[in-house]
Amino acid sequence: MSDSFETYGYNLESCVALDPTGNPHVVWSFAPEEDDFYDIHYSRKISGIWTEEPVTETPERYEESEDNHYFLIDAAGYGHMVFTGYELAGEDEIAEIYYAKSTEPLESSFICEDIPIQSLDNLEICGSSVVLALMRESNVQINLYDASGRLAEMVFSGTCSPGSQSIPIEATGLSSGVYFVQARIEEKKTTAKFLLIR
């Protein structure tokens, strides 16, 4: 194995999920000592170093997963987890199923990256800008759509002069994930893939 991290404890039931850029994120049930309550822990790699943090810290109950598919990351980079929490009530044990979602995307840095998906004769993504190469003055409309096809941002609508035009995408209010830039130039429509990582 070319990459690894180590942790110690009991009941290391683990699950790995990949974010939209292919980086691994690991969660697992963990108890520091054999008779301790289990909690859920989370680890990811930031700047080449694995970090570890607790997801749950509940001394009155323990949480664990039933299988190794309880943690997923969606296209926008948010983590989703389902696990079972057990609590003692006298001599009885009460089980509840919990769902949790991360409060922000799990990526650790902000990168705008071009991923070409087809040969486009007059549209290119460069960093966080749309670059157009126009032969003549043209009516241009540029929209940004998320992975589900919803409109995320109206980037530009108007007339552009001939030559190379660079139009910035305002990405500060967007979640991490895969987007599609659609440019309508006169009657022609082209699309490019845009990956936003925070």
N, C-alpha and C positions, 0 to 999 in steps of 0.2 A: 504494500500500500504506500503510495507516494505522499500522503498527507494524513495526519491523525492528531487527535488530542486525547488526553487522559483525564479520567475522573474516577473517584473511588466511592463506594457505598454499596447499599443493598437494593435489590429489585431494580436493576438497571434496564428496564423495559424502554427501548429507544425507538425513535422514528426520525427519518431524515426527509426534508423537503427542499426543493431547489427554487430559488427566486427567479424572476424573469431573465436574469443574466446568467443563470446556471450555477450560482454560488450556493453551497450547501448550508442549511440551517438544521440543527439537531435539537430535539427535545426528548426528555426522558423522565421517568419516575425515579425518585431518589430518596434514600434515607441514609443519613450519615452513620447511624448505628443500627444494629439488627432490630432492636425493639422500638426505634423511633417511628413517628408517623412519616409517611411518604409525602413528598412534595414534587411538583413538576419543575424541572430546570430547563434552561434554554442556552444554546451556544451558537455563535456565528463567528466568522472570521472577519476582522477589521484590520486593514493595512497589513495583511499577512499573519496576524496573530489571532488565535482563538480566544474569545471572551466567553465567560460563563456568568449567568445570572439566574436567580429564582423567578419562576412565573407565579407560583403560589407559596405562601409561607403561613400555614395554618396549623398551629400546634394542637388544636382540638379535634382535627380530623385528618385523614390521609387521602391523597388523590393518586390515582393511577389510571393507566390506559388498559383497555381490554385487548387491543391488538396493535400492530405496528403501522397503522394507517390513520392515526388520529390527529395528525398535524399536516395542514396544507397551506400553500401560499398562492394567493390569487394573482391575476395578471397585473394588478396595480401594486403588488408587493406586500399586501396585508397578510398577516398570519392568522389562520383559523384553527381552533383546537377543540376537540370534544374529549372529555375524560369523565371518569366516575369518581365522586367524592363519597367517602364512607365516614359516618359519625356514630359514635357509641351513645346509645340512650339506655342507660341501665345495663341490662344484659343483652339488649337487642342492638343490632347493627343496622343503621338506616343508610341506604344508598341513594344518591341523587346523581343525575347526569347533568354535566355542566358544558356550556358552550362559551368560548372566549374568542375575542378578536383583538388583534394588536391595535393600539391607539394611533399608530402611524406606520407607514411602510417600513419594512425591516432592512432595506438597503442602508448602507452607512455613508455613502458619499453622493454627490450630485454630479452626474455626467450626462451629457446629451450626446448620443452616439448614432451615427448613420449606419443603417443596415439595408443595403440595396436589395430589392426583391425583383427588380426587372430593369431592363435597359430603358431609361427615360431620356428622350432626345432634348428636352428643354427644362427639366426639373431635377434639382439635386438638393439633398440635405447636407448642410455643412455646419457641424456643431449644433447650435440651436437656431439656425437660420435656414430659410428656404431660398435657394438661389435659382433664378430664372434666366434663361438665355433666350431673348426675344428678337426675332428678325424685324418686327415692325411694332408700332404702337398697338397695344392690345388691351382689351378689357379682361381683367384678371380677378378671380375670386379664389381665395385660399382658406380652407377650413381644416381643423384638426379634430379627428374622431378618436374616441377610446376604442379598446379592443372589442367592446360589445356593439360598436357602431353608433354610439351616442355622440352628438356634437359636444366637444370639449372646449373649443375656442374658435371664434371667427378671427382668423389671423389677418386677413387683408381683403378688401373689396374696393376696386377702383381701376384707374387706367395707368398702365406702365409704359414708359418710353422704350424704344429699341435698345438692345444691348443687354448687358448683365445686370440683374437687379437682385439685391440681397434684402430679404424681408425677415426680420426677427420673429421668432415664436416666443411669446411671453409665457415662460414655463414655471415661474415662481409659485403660482397658485395650483399647479397640477400635481397629482399623485404620481409616484413612480409607476412605470409599466410600459406596455406597448401601445403606441398610437399610430394613426395613419394620417398622413398629410395628403389632402386631396386638392389639386389645383385645377380650376377650370379656366382655360385660356381661350377666349372667344368660344367656339363650340367644341373645343377639344378638352378632354378630361384625363388627367394622369394622377397616379397615386404613388406614394413612397412610404416606407415603414420608418417609424421614428421611435427610438427606445430612450426612455427617460429613467435615470437611476438616481435616487437620492441617498 
